[in-house]
Amino acid sequence: MGAGAKHKLVFVDRLLATLVHLRHGATHDVLACWFGIDRSTSTRAIGEVRPLLSERGCTIGPGVRLHSLAEVVDYLGASGQTGIIDGTEIRGRRPAAGRKNREKFISGKNEQNAVKSMVVTDAIGRLLFCSPAQPASCADITHARQLGLVTLLADGPVVEILADAGYQGLGAQTGGRVVTPPHRKFKKNAPDWYEKMHERQRKAHSSRRIHVEHGIAHLKNWRALARHHGRREHMTDTIQAIAGLLSHQQTTILMADQRM
């Protein structure tokens, strides 16, 4: 404690620089000009504050935060709420030529270099959890299994989790707690009555889980997640820091509306 070079910025200014960088994507050079410091000083400030923000977790009440997927499942079970999950991809810089496992960062969906995170919201779209970043080639259902979602739902409280077709198969592994769109029973020459019924069920499910898309859209409004230009090693801290800040804002607005 106390070792190393002394800070040229007080903590409030370091926090402000980090928030501007995350929200508007301002480069370290621009921040250095604004605060009248060297570029290395702004880089050091962001590198110190960003992990602190990512460790805060997602706010669900005054002084109450969720830090892990297990805490989210327990919270949903205790409150009787429905959770919604979905994966989102964040474009990043292409790995250097010759780097090992370079192809893992290529998305099979968009064929672009990206990383993936699993987002969990409640039934109204309030952010509850954003997972650490994974290479975009990882399938949504594989990512959910790696995070331990199957074990948490099978051994934990009774929770309903809505998901899209990319998670089909988790319902059977979790005793029906993960609800996905219905499978098509007819691949060819389906009767008209079945097509109408299937489309009605699909739309009903989509209308219930649309709120997670709104939550992801709010995340992507932050410039740092619209397209990441920094190092991929910082992606997990960046995603979880923004999720924590956004969830705090959402909870504050929700509580204000309830008091009115």
Backbone as JSON, one array per atom type, in Angstrom:
{
  "sequence": "MGAGAKHKLVFVDRLLATLVHLRHGATHDVLACWFGIDRSTSTRAIGEVRPLLSERGCTIGPGVRLHSLAEVVDYLGASGQTGIIDGTEIRGRRPAAGRKNREKFISGKNEQNAVKSMVVTDAIGRLLFCSPAQPASCADITHARQLGLVTLLADGPVVEILADAGYQGLGAQTGGRVVTPPHRKFKKNAPDWYEKMHERQRKAHSSRRIHVEHGIAHLKNWRALARHHGRREHMTDTIQAIAGLLSHQQTTILMADQRM",
  "N": [[0.85, -1.19, 0.0], [0.59, 2.15, -0.9], [2.82, 2.14, -2.47], [4.54, 2.75, -5.63], [3.9, 5.03, -8.41], [2.52, 8.27, -7.71], [-0.93, 9.19, -7.87], [-2.17, 11.3, -10.43], [-4.68, 12.11, -10.77], [-7.59, 12.64, -8.85], [-9.79, 10.3, -7.16], [-12.46, 10.68, -7.94], [-12.23, 11.98, -10.41], [-10.92, 9.98, -11.84], [-12.89, 8.03, -11.86], [-14.88, 9.4, -13.3], [-13.6, 9.69, -15.79], [-13.48, 7.01, -16.56], [-16.21, 6.36, -16.78], [-17.0, 8.05, -18.88], [-15.46, 6.96, -20.89], [-16.58, 4.37, -21.12], [-19.29, 4.91, -21.66], [-19.38, 6.66, -23.91], [-17.32, 5.9, -25.51], [-14.94, 7.32, -25.68], [-11.57, 7.87, -26.56], [-8.4, 7.06, -25.0], [-6.55, 9.03, -25.54], [-8.14, 11.28, -26.04], [-9.37, 11.61, -23.55], [-7.11, 12.19, -22.07], [-6.46, 14.72, -23.07], [-8.69, 16.18, -22.24], [-8.5, 16.12, -19.42], [-6.02, 17.13, -19.04], [-3.67, 15.54, -18.81], [-1.2, 12.89, -19.18], [-1.4, 10.34, -21.74], [-0.85, 7.77, -20.78], [-1.53, 8.04, -18.14], [-4.33, 8.31, -18.15], [-4.94, 5.8, -19.2], [-4.04, 4.16, -17.15], [-5.79, 4.97, -15.1], [-8.33, 4.13, -16.05], [-7.85, 1.4, -16.24], [-7.68, 0.75, -13.55], [-10.14, 1.47, -12.38], [-12.19, 0.27, -13.84], [-12.24, -2.63, -13.27], [-13.17, -2.44, -10.63], [-15.75, -1.45, -10.95], [-16.88, -3.6, -12.32], [-16.99, -5.55, -10.36], [-19.08, -4.85, -8.75], [-21.58, -5.94, -9.33], [-25.05, -6.63, -10.29], [-27.64, -4.43, -9.56], [-30.52, -4.88, -7.54], [-31.99, -3.78, -5.61], [-31.93, -1.34, -2.89], [-28.69, -1.36, -1.88], [-28.55, -4.08, -2.41], [-27.23, -6.56, -4.35], [-26.58, -8.69, -7.18], [-24.17, -11.09, -7.9], [-23.44, -13.44, -9.17], [-24.43, -16.25, -11.26], [-25.66, -18.21, -9.76], [-26.67, -16.77, -7.57], [-28.56, -15.28, -8.93], [-30.42, -17.24, -9.77], [-31.32, -18.13, -7.26], [-32.48, -15.75, -6.34], [-34.57, -15.36, -8.23], [-36.08, -17.65, -7.69], [-36.81, -17.22, -5.0], [-38.33, -14.89, -5.17], [-40.28, -15.58, -6.92], [-40.31, -14.88, -9.6], [-40.12, -14.73, -13.21], [-37.38, -15.6, -15.25], [-35.36, -14.5, -18.02], [-33.28, -15.51, -20.64], [-30.6, -14.92, -22.93], [-28.22, -14.89, -25.58], [-25.64, -12.6, -26.52], [-23.66, -10.98, -28.97], [-20.56, -9.27, -29.3], [-18.81, -7.25, -31.33], [-15.33, -7.28, -32.12], [-11.79, -6.57, -32.38], [-9.87, -8.17, -34.94], [-8.04, -11.11, -34.25], [-4.44, -11.28, -34.13], [-2.48, -12.32, -36.96], [-1.55, -15.71, -37.17], [-1.97, -16.26, -34.52], [-2.76, -18.55, -31.93], [-5.67, -20.6, -32.02], [-7.2, -18.77, -33.42], [-9.46, -18.84, -35.03], [-11.56, -19.3, -33.31], [-12.81, -16.99, -32.49], [-14.46, -16.21, -34.5], [-17.69, -15.58, -35.43], [-20.31, -17.84, -35.98], [-22.78, -17.01, -36.74], [-22.74, -14.31, -37.71], [-20.37, -14.27, -39.03], [-18.18, -12.74, -38.23], [-15.51, -11.3, -36.3], [-15.82, -11.69, -32.91], [-16.99, -11.61, -29.46], [-18.89, -13.43, -27.01], [-21.62, -13.15, -24.72], [-23.76, -14.26, -22.09], [-26.89, -13.06, -21.26], [-29.03, -12.27, -18.58], [-32.26, -11.42, -17.66], [-35.07, -10.07, -15.78], [-38.69, -10.46, -15.87], [-39.49, -7.99, -16.78], [-37.42, -6.93, -18.12], [-35.23, -5.98, -16.67], [-31.81, -5.92, -15.99], [-30.08, -8.69, -14.68], [-27.83, -10.28, -14.71], [-24.73, -10.66, -16.4], [-22.71, -12.73, -18.22], [-19.21, -13.79, -18.08], [-17.07, -13.02, -20.88], [-16.95, -15.03, -23.83], [-15.38, -16.76, -26.61], [-16.89, -16.11, -29.81], [-17.6, -18.29, -31.33], [-18.65, -20.22, -29.72], [-21.54, -22.07, -29.0], [-24.85, -21.02, -28.01], [-26.28, -22.73, -26.25], [-24.23, -24.39, -25.37], [-22.62, -22.57, -24.03], [-24.34, -21.84, -21.93], [-24.45, -24.27, -20.54], [-21.76, -24.52, -19.77], [-21.62, -22.47, -17.94], [-22.96, -23.56, -15.86], [-25.72, -23.59, -15.68], [-27.61, -25.63, -16.03], [-27.18, -27.41, -13.87], [-27.68, -25.67, -11.71], [-30.42, -25.1, -12.04], [-31.55, -27.65, -11.98], [-30.95, -28.59, -9.43], [-31.71, -26.52, -7.8], [-34.08, -23.97, -6.7], [-37.56, -23.9, -7.82], [-37.85, -22.5, -10.85], [-38.88, -20.52, -13.59], [-37.51, -20.2, -16.73], [-37.24, -18.36, -19.59], [-36.34, -18.87, -22.97], [-34.77, -18.7, -26.24], [-34.87, -20.49, -29.43], [-32.29, -21.35, -29.63], [-31.58, -22.56, -27.28], [-32.88, -24.94, -27.09], [-33.4, -28.1, -25.76], [-32.36, -27.78, -23.26], [-34.6, -27.76, -21.69], [-35.44, -30.42, -21.25], [-33.31, -31.29, -19.74], [-33.52, -29.88, -17.43], [-35.87, -30.43, -16.19], [-38.05, -29.17, -17.39], [-37.84, -26.5, -16.7], [-36.54, -24.62, -18.21], [-37.96, -22.89, -20.74], [-38.64, -23.12, -24.08], [-39.27, -22.19, -27.57], [-41.9, -24.06, -29.24], [-41.22, -27.26, -30.76], [-41.24, -28.07, -34.25], [-43.5, -30.38, -35.52], [-44.09, -31.26, -38.02], [-42.14, -31.38, -40.77], [-42.47, -31.18, -43.48], [-45.18, -30.53, -45.69], [-47.14, -29.68, -43.8], [-50.28, -29.57, -42.09], [-52.79, -26.99, -42.52], [-54.08, -26.14, -40.17], [-52.21, -26.85, -38.26], [-50.02, -25.22, -38.9], [-51.06, -22.68, -38.31], [-51.55, -22.94, -35.55], [-48.95, -23.46, -34.58], [-47.63, -21.11, -35.31], [-49.04, -19.28, -33.74], [-48.36, -20.14, -31.14], [-45.62, -19.73, -31.24], [-45.42, -16.94, -31.53], [-46.63, -16.13, -29.15], [-44.79, -17.04, -27.27], [-42.56, -15.55, -28.06], [-43.4, -12.95, -27.53], [-43.34, -12.93, -24.77], [-40.66, -13.19, -24.12], [-39.46, -10.98, -25.21], [-38.5, -8.92, -23.71], [-35.89, -9.37, -22.87], [-34.47, -8.8, -25.13], [-34.81, -6.07, -25.22], [-33.34, -5.37, -22.96], [-30.75, -6.13, -23.79], [-30.46, -4.36, -25.9], [-30.32, -1.92, -24.54], [-27.87, -2.3, -23.3], [-26.17, -2.29, -25.54], [-26.36, 0.33, -26.24], [-24.39, 1.63, -24.93], [-21.34, 2.88, -25.84], [-18.96, 1.44, -25.69], [-19.71, -1.19, -25.96], [-20.99, -1.3, -28.35], [-19.16, -1.63, -30.38], [-16.19, -3.15, -29.74], [-13.01, -1.82, -29.34], [-10.74, -2.24, -27.94], [-8.53, -4.36, -26.01], [-9.23, -7.87, -25.94], [-8.95, -9.09, -23.5], [-10.0, -7.37, -21.67], [-12.7, -7.45, -22.01], [-14.57, -8.89, -20.43], [-14.58, -7.5, -17.95], [-15.46, -5.03, -18.92], [-18.05, -5.59, -19.97], [-19.42, -6.52, -17.65], [-19.11, -4.34, -15.95], [-20.59, -2.33, -17.25], [-23.08, -3.56, -17.25], [-23.61, -3.58, -14.48], [-23.75, -0.81, -13.94], [-25.9, -0.07, -15.6], [-27.99, -1.66, -14.58], [-28.25, -0.55, -12.05], [-29.22, 1.97, -12.71], [-31.67, 1.24, -13.91], [-33.0, 0.05, -11.73], [-33.19, 2.22, -9.97], [-34.9, 3.94, -11.41], [-37.17, 2.3, -11.54], [-37.88, 2.08, -8.81], [-38.44, 4.75, -8.28], [-40.68, 5.13, -9.88], [-42.47, 3.44, -8.59], [-42.87, 4.76, -6.19], [-44.33, 6.93, -6.93]],
  "CA": [[0.0, 0.0, 0.0], [1.35, 3.39, -0.98], [3.96, 2.04, -3.38], [4.27, 3.14, -7.0], [3.76, 6.46, -8.71], [1.35, 8.92, -7.13], [-1.98, 9.49, -8.84], [-2.32, 12.69, -10.84], [-6.11, 12.37, -10.74], [-8.29, 12.16, -7.67], [-10.61, 9.15, -7.52], [-13.67, 11.12, -8.64], [-11.87, 12.22, -11.8], [-10.65, 8.68, -12.46], [-14.2, 7.41, -12.09], [-15.54, 10.14, -14.38], [-12.93, 9.33, -17.04], [-13.88, 5.65, -16.91], [-17.6, 6.39, -17.2], [-17.04, 8.66, -20.21], [-14.88, 5.99, -21.81], [-17.53, 3.27, -21.33], [-20.57, 5.36, -22.23], [-19.25, 7.34, -25.19], [-16.22, 5.35, -26.29], [-13.84, 8.29, -25.83], [-10.26, 7.22, -26.5], [-7.52, 7.49, -23.92], [-5.92, 10.29, -25.95], [-9.12, 12.35, -25.84], [-9.51, 11.8, -22.11], [-5.89, 12.86, -21.59], [-6.57, 16.14, -23.42], [-9.73, 16.8, -21.4], [-8.07, 16.25, -18.04], [-4.69, 17.73, -18.99], [-2.73, 14.53, -18.3], [-0.62, 12.04, -20.21], [-2.24, 9.22, -22.15], [-0.6, 6.64, -19.89], [-2.25, 8.28, -16.89], [-5.73, 7.96, -18.38], [-5.0, 4.35, -19.34], [-3.9, 3.59, -15.81], [-7.0, 5.26, -14.34], [-9.4, 3.24, -16.53], [-7.49, 0.04, -15.87], [-7.89, 0.53, -12.12], [-11.53, 1.68, -11.98], [-13.08, -0.66, -14.56], [-12.49, -3.85, -12.49], [-13.97, -2.12, -9.44], [-17.14, -1.37, -11.38], [-17.37, -4.93, -12.71], [-17.19, -6.35, -9.16], [-20.26, -4.38, -8.01], [-22.74, -6.77, -9.6], [-26.27, -5.99, -10.77], [-28.45, -3.93, -8.45], [-31.94, -5.22, -7.56], [-32.6, -3.03, -4.53], [-30.95, -0.53, -2.16], [-27.63, -2.13, -1.25], [-28.69, -5.51, -2.72], [-26.69, -6.8, -5.68], [-26.35, -10.07, -7.6], [-22.82, -11.17, -8.47], [-23.21, -14.7, -9.87], [-25.62, -16.89, -11.8], [-26.32, -18.92, -8.66], [-27.45, -15.78, -6.83], [-29.71, -14.91, -9.76], [-31.4, -18.33, -9.69], [-31.91, -18.08, -5.92], [-33.33, -14.57, -6.27], [-35.78, -15.61, -9.0], [-36.87, -18.64, -6.97], [-37.37, -16.64, -3.78], [-39.3, -13.86, -5.5], [-41.31, -16.14, -7.79], [-40.31, -14.2, -10.89], [-39.64, -15.45, -14.4], [-36.14, -15.1, -15.83], [-35.22, -14.6, -19.48], [-31.87, -15.58, -21.01], [-30.27, -14.83, -24.35], [-26.82, -14.59, -25.84], [-25.38, -11.44, -27.36], [-22.3, -10.93, -29.51], [-19.96, -7.94, -29.35], [-17.73, -7.26, -32.31], [-14.04, -6.83, -31.64], [-10.71, -6.56, -33.36], [-9.45, -9.49, -35.41], [-6.78, -11.54, -33.64], [-3.26, -11.17, -34.98], [-2.21, -13.49, -37.8], [-0.69, -16.71, -36.55], [-2.32, -16.5, -33.12], [-3.38, -19.84, -31.7], [-7.13, -20.61, -31.87], [-7.71, -17.51, -33.97], [-10.77, -19.04, -35.63], [-12.6, -19.4, -32.29], [-13.47, -15.71, -32.3], [-15.32, -15.94, -35.65], [-19.07, -15.93, -35.14], [-20.98, -18.61, -37.01], [-24.0, -16.3, -37.13], [-22.44, -13.11, -38.51], [-19.08, -14.46, -39.68], [-17.33, -11.63, -37.84], [-14.77, -11.52, -35.06], [-16.65, -11.2, -31.81], [-17.08, -12.4, -28.24], [-20.28, -13.68, -26.65], [-21.98, -13.11, -23.3], [-25.14, -14.63, -21.82], [-27.57, -12.01, -20.5], [-30.22, -12.71, -17.85], [-33.1, -10.33, -17.18], [-36.33, -10.52, -15.22], [-39.79, -10.42, -16.82], [-39.69, -6.63, -17.29], [-36.22, -6.53, -18.84], [-34.17, -5.44, -15.81], [-30.62, -6.75, -16.03], [-29.73, -9.4, -13.46], [-26.53, -10.94, -14.81], [-24.04, -10.8, -17.68], [-21.65, -13.7, -18.0], [-17.91, -13.46, -18.67], [-17.03, -13.13, -22.34], [-16.44, -16.24, -24.44], [-15.28, -16.62, -28.07], [-18.22, -16.11, -30.43], [-17.92, -19.58, -31.97], [-19.32, -21.07, -28.73], [-22.99, -22.06, -29.16], [-25.57, -20.48, -26.85], [-26.6, -23.8, -25.31], [-22.97, -24.83, -24.78], [-22.21, -21.53, -23.08], [-25.19, -21.97, -20.74], [-24.01, -25.46, -19.79], [-20.48, -24.23, -19.16], [-21.86, -21.59, -16.8], [-23.57, -24.35, -14.8], [-27.15, -23.29, -15.57], [-28.37, -26.89, -15.9], [-27.05, -27.88, -12.49], [-28.34, -24.72, -10.82], [-31.87, -25.24, -12.16], [-31.97, -29.0, -11.6], [-30.78, -28.78, -7.99], [-32.11, -25.33, -7.07], [-35.51, -23.71, -6.55], [-38.39, -23.98, -9.02], [-37.75, -21.22, -11.56], [-39.18, -20.56, -15.01], [-36.56, -19.45, -17.53], [-37.62, -18.29, -20.99], [-35.19, -18.83, -23.86], [-35.12, -18.87, -27.65], [-34.65, -21.83, -29.99], [-30.89, -21.74, -29.47], [-31.42, -23.3, -26.02], [-33.72, -26.13, -27.09], [-32.66, -29.23, -25.19], [-32.17, -27.53, -21.83], [-35.84, -28.05, -20.98], [-35.43, -31.82, -20.82], [-32.25, -31.48, -18.75], [-33.83, -29.13, -16.2], [-37.22, -30.73, -15.72], [-39.01, -28.24, -17.96], [-37.71, -25.15, -16.15], [-36.19, -23.75, -19.33], [-39.06, -22.95, -21.7], [-38.22, -22.68, -25.41], [-40.36, -22.29, -28.56], [-42.26, -25.46, -29.53], [-40.64, -27.89, -31.93], [-42.13, -28.36, -35.37], [-43.74, -31.81, -35.67], [-44.15, -31.53, -39.45], [-41.11, -30.67, -41.52], [-42.99, -30.96, -44.82], [-46.6, -30.75, -45.91], [-47.87, -29.53, -42.55], [-51.67, -29.11, -42.27], [-53.0, -25.57, -42.28], [-54.41, -25.91, -38.77], [-50.98, -26.95, -37.47], [-49.22, -24.02, -39.16], [-51.65, -21.57, -37.55], [-51.32, -23.18, -34.13], [-47.52, -23.32, -34.3], [-47.3, -19.69, -35.4], [-49.63, -18.63, -32.59], [-47.54, -20.49, -29.98], [-44.3, -19.1, -31.39], [-45.57, -15.51, -31.26], [-46.91, -15.96, -27.72], [-43.52, -17.19, -26.55], [-41.68, -14.43, -28.41], [-43.87, -11.74, -26.85], [-42.97, -13.03, -23.36], [-39.22, -13.06, -23.94], [-38.95, -9.82, -25.95], [-37.89, -7.96, -22.79], [-34.44, -9.56, -22.81], [-33.93, -8.08, -26.28], [-34.74, -4.67, -24.83], [-32.2, -5.24, -22.06], [-29.52, -6.18, -24.59], [-30.39, -3.11, -26.66], [-29.82, -0.87, -23.64], [-26.44, -2.54, -23.14], [-25.46, -1.89, -26.76], [-26.35, 1.79, -26.35], [-23.09, 2.08, -24.42], [-20.45, 2.84, -27.0], [-17.92, 0.43, -25.52], [-20.24, -2.5, -26.35], [-21.46, -1.25, -29.73], [-18.05, -2.34, -31.02], [-15.06, -3.02, -28.83], [-11.75, -1.58, -30.06], [-9.61, -2.51, -27.06], [-8.08, -5.75, -25.89], [-10.28, -8.81, -25.55], [-8.79, -9.45, -22.1], [-10.77, -6.43, -20.86], [-14.1, -7.51, -22.38], [-15.4, -9.34, -19.31], [-14.73, -6.36, -17.04], [-16.26, -3.99, -19.58], [-19.45, -6.03, -20.02], [-20.02, -6.58, -16.32], [-19.15, -2.99, -15.41], [-21.72, -1.63, -17.87], [-24.3, -4.2, -16.74], [-23.84, -3.11, -13.13], [-24.19, 0.58, -13.99], [-27.23, 0.0, -16.2], [-28.98, -2.23, -13.66], [-28.47, 0.43, -11.0], [-30.09, 3.0, -13.28], [-33.0, 0.66, -14.09], [-33.62, -0.13, -10.42], [-33.52, 3.54, -9.46], [-36.1, 4.42, -12.12], [-38.3, 1.47, -11.13], [-38.27, 2.46, -7.46], [-39.04, 6.08, -8.35], [-42.03, 4.97, -10.43], [-43.31, 2.81, -7.58], [-43.19, 5.74, -5.15], [-45.25, 7.95, -7.45]],
  "C": [[0.89, 1.24, 0.0], [2.53, 3.34, -1.93], [3.55, 2.49, -4.78], [4.11, 4.64, -7.15], [2.47, 7.01, -8.11], [0.34, 9.25, -8.22], [-2.01, 10.98, -9.14], [-3.79, 13.09, -10.87], [-6.69, 11.86, -9.43], [-9.26, 11.06, -8.12], [-11.86, 9.55, -8.3], [-13.37, 11.38, -10.11], [-11.54, 10.92, -12.53], [-11.94, 7.94, -12.78], [-14.92, 8.08, -13.26], [-14.92, 9.78, -15.73], [-13.35, 7.93, -17.5], [-15.32, 5.61, -17.42], [-17.74, 6.98, -18.6], [-16.51, 7.68, -21.25], [-15.87, 4.87, -22.12], [-18.78, 3.74, -22.05], [-20.42, 5.88, -23.64], [-18.1, 6.82, -26.04], [-15.09, 6.33, -26.52], [-12.51, 7.57, -25.67], [-9.44, 7.77, -25.34], [-6.83, 8.81, -24.26], [-6.87, 11.46, -25.71], [-9.28, 12.65, -24.36], [-8.28, 12.52, -21.54], [-5.93, 14.35, -21.9], [-7.58, 16.85, -22.51], [-9.23, 17.08, -19.98], [-6.67, 16.86, -17.91], [-3.63, 16.8, -18.41], [-2.12, 13.79, -19.47], [-1.58, 10.89, -20.55], [-2.06, 8.03, -21.22], [-1.34, 6.8, -18.56], [-3.73, 7.94, -17.03], [-5.9, 6.45, -18.54], [-4.91, 3.66, -17.99], [-5.17, 3.8, -14.99], [-8.13, 4.32, -14.74], [-9.12, 1.8, -16.14], [-7.7, -0.28, -14.39], [-9.37, 0.59, -11.73], [-12.46, 0.66, -12.63], [-13.28, -1.98, -13.81], [-13.31, -3.61, -11.23], [-15.44, -2.04, -9.79], [-17.71, -2.74, -11.72], [-17.66, -5.8, -11.5], [-18.44, -5.95, -8.39], [-21.46, -5.29, -8.19], [-23.92, -5.95, -10.07], [-27.17, -5.65, -9.6], [-29.9, -4.33, -8.62], [-32.69, -4.49, -6.45], [-31.54, -2.21, -3.82], [-29.93, -1.4, -1.43], [-27.68, -3.61, -1.51], [-28.25, -5.73, -4.16], [-26.48, -8.3, -5.91], [-25.02, -10.14, -8.32], [-22.59, -12.43, -9.3], [-24.53, -15.26, -10.37], [-26.37, -17.64, -10.72], [-27.17, -17.97, -7.84], [-28.68, -15.35, -7.61], [-30.8, -15.97, -9.68], [-32.08, -18.32, -8.32], [-32.87, -16.89, -5.79], [-34.64, -14.79, -7.02], [-36.69, -16.62, -8.29], [-37.53, -18.07, -5.74], [-38.46, -15.62, -4.07], [-40.42, -14.35, -6.4], [-41.39, -15.48, -9.16], [-39.81, -15.11, -11.99], [-38.37, -14.79, -14.91], [-36.12, -15.31, -17.33], [-33.73, -14.58, -19.8], [-31.73, -15.44, -22.52], [-28.79, -14.52, -24.46], [-26.68, -13.38, -26.74], [-23.91, -11.44, -27.77], [-21.83, -9.49, -29.61], [-18.76, -8.01, -30.29], [-16.45, -6.7, -31.72], [-13.01, -6.87, -32.74], [-10.33, -7.99, -33.73], [-8.14, -9.88, -34.75], [-5.62, -11.47, -34.63], [-3.04, -12.47, -35.76], [-1.24, -14.43, -37.1], [-1.01, -16.99, -35.1], [-3.05, -17.82, -32.99], [-4.88, -19.67, -31.46], [-7.77, -19.33, -32.37], [-9.14, -17.66, -34.48], [-11.89, -19.12, -34.6], [-13.38, -18.11, -32.12], [-14.37, -15.34, -33.48], [-16.71, -16.46, -35.36], [-19.66, -16.74, -36.29], [-22.24, -17.93, -37.52], [-23.7, -15.16, -38.08], [-21.14, -13.2, -39.29], [-18.17, -13.26, -39.45], [-16.61, -11.99, -36.56], [-15.52, -10.88, -33.9], [-16.45, -12.08, -30.58], [-18.55, -12.47, -27.85], [-20.45, -13.64, -25.14], [-23.43, -13.53, -23.16], [-25.75, -13.61, -20.87], [-28.81, -12.61, -19.85], [-30.96, -11.48, -17.37], [-34.32, -10.93, -16.48], [-37.43, -10.29, -16.26], [-40.04, -9.04, -17.4], [-38.43, -6.09, -17.98], [-35.12, -5.93, -18.0], [-33.0, -6.41, -15.77], [-30.34, -7.38, -14.67], [-28.32, -9.99, -13.51], [-26.04, -10.87, -16.24], [-22.83, -11.69, -17.44], [-20.31, -13.18, -18.51], [-17.9, -13.74, -20.16], [-16.4, -14.46, -22.76], [-16.26, -16.01, -25.93], [-16.63, -16.84, -28.74], [-18.57, -17.44, -31.09], [-18.63, -20.53, -31.02], [-20.84, -20.95, -28.9], [-23.65, -21.58, -27.87], [-25.82, -21.57, -25.81], [-25.35, -24.33, -24.63], [-22.49, -23.84, -23.73], [-23.03, -21.64, -21.79], [-24.78, -23.18, -19.9], [-22.68, -25.21, -19.1], [-20.62, -23.33, -17.94], [-22.53, -22.32, -15.64], [-25.06, -24.12, -14.65], [-27.96, -24.55, -15.36], [-28.34, -27.39, -14.47], [-27.79, -26.98, -11.51], [-29.86, -24.87, -10.86], [-32.35, -26.61, -11.71], [-31.92, -29.2, -10.1], [-31.31, -27.62, -7.15], [-33.61, -25.18, -6.97], [-36.24, -23.82, -7.88], [-38.43, -22.6, -9.67], [-38.13, -21.45, -13.01], [-38.22, -19.65, -15.74], [-37.0, -19.51, -18.99], [-36.37, -18.15, -21.85], [-35.65, -19.01, -25.3], [-34.74, -20.27, -28.12], [-33.21, -22.28, -29.85], [-30.62, -22.54, -28.21], [-32.31, -24.53, -25.96], [-32.89, -27.35, -26.7], [-32.42, -29.04, -23.71], [-33.43, -27.84, -21.03], [-35.88, -29.46, -20.45], [-34.4, -32.06, -19.73], [-32.56, -30.79, -17.42], [-35.25, -29.38, -15.71], [-38.26, -29.74, -16.21], [-38.9, -26.83, -17.44], [-37.23, -24.15, -17.19], [-37.24, -23.95, -20.41], [-38.59, -22.34, -23.02], [-39.39, -22.77, -26.38], [-40.66, -23.75, -28.89], [-41.56, -25.97, -30.78], [-41.69, -28.05, -33.02], [-42.27, -29.88, -35.5], [-43.78, -32.22, -37.14], [-43.08, -30.71, -40.14], [-41.58, -30.33, -42.93], [-44.49, -31.24, -44.82], [-47.4, -30.69, -44.61], [-49.29, -29.06, -42.82], [-51.8, -27.63, -41.93], [-53.3, -25.28, -40.82], [-53.18, -25.97, -37.89], [-50.11, -25.72, -37.67], [-49.74, -22.83, -38.36], [-51.39, -21.72, -36.06], [-49.86, -22.96, -33.76], [-47.11, -21.85, -34.34], [-47.85, -18.93, -34.2], [-48.81, -18.9, -31.32], [-46.19, -19.8, -30.04], [-44.37, -17.61, -31.06], [-45.84, -15.25, -29.79], [-45.64, -16.08, -26.91], [-42.6, -16.0, -26.81], [-42.1, -13.15, -27.68], [-43.51, -11.75, -25.36], [-41.48, -12.77, -23.16], [-38.62, -11.85, -24.66], [-38.21, -8.87, -25.02], [-36.38, -8.15, -22.66], [-33.77, -8.87, -23.99], [-33.83, -6.58, -25.98], [-33.56, -4.42, -23.89], [-30.88, -5.24, -22.79], [-29.35, -4.89, -25.39], [-29.87, -1.96, -25.8], [-28.32, -1.05, -23.38], [-25.66, -2.01, -24.34], [-25.5, -0.38, -26.98], [-25.07, 2.39, -25.79], [-22.06, 1.84, -25.51], [-19.4, 1.74, -26.9], [-18.38, -0.95, -25.93], [-20.85, -2.48, -27.75], [-20.43, -1.94, -30.64], [-16.81, -2.08, -30.19], [-13.76, -2.9, -29.62], [-10.52, -1.88, -29.2], [-9.24, -3.98, -27.04], [-9.22, -6.64, -25.42], [-10.15, -9.22, -24.09], [-9.62, -8.55, -21.18], [-12.27, -6.54, -21.11], [-14.99, -7.92, -21.22], [-15.64, -8.21, -18.32], [-15.62, -5.28, -17.64], [-17.74, -4.36, -19.58], [-20.09, -5.97, -18.64], [-20.05, -5.22, -15.64], [-20.36, -2.23, -15.95], [-23.03, -2.24, -17.39], [-24.63, -3.73, -15.33], [-24.34, -1.68, -13.1], [-25.61, 0.7, -14.54], [-28.3, -0.56, -15.27], [-29.27, -1.28, -12.51], [-29.42, 1.53, -11.48], [-31.52, 2.46, -13.42], [-33.73, 0.5, -12.75], [-34.02, 1.19, -9.81], [-34.79, 4.1, -10.1], [-37.33, 3.63, -11.69], [-38.8, 1.85, -9.74], [-38.92, 3.84, -7.43], [-40.47, 5.99, -8.88], [-42.97, 4.36, -9.4], [-43.71, 3.77, -6.47], [-44.21, 6.78, -5.62], [-46.7, 7.46, -7.41]]
}
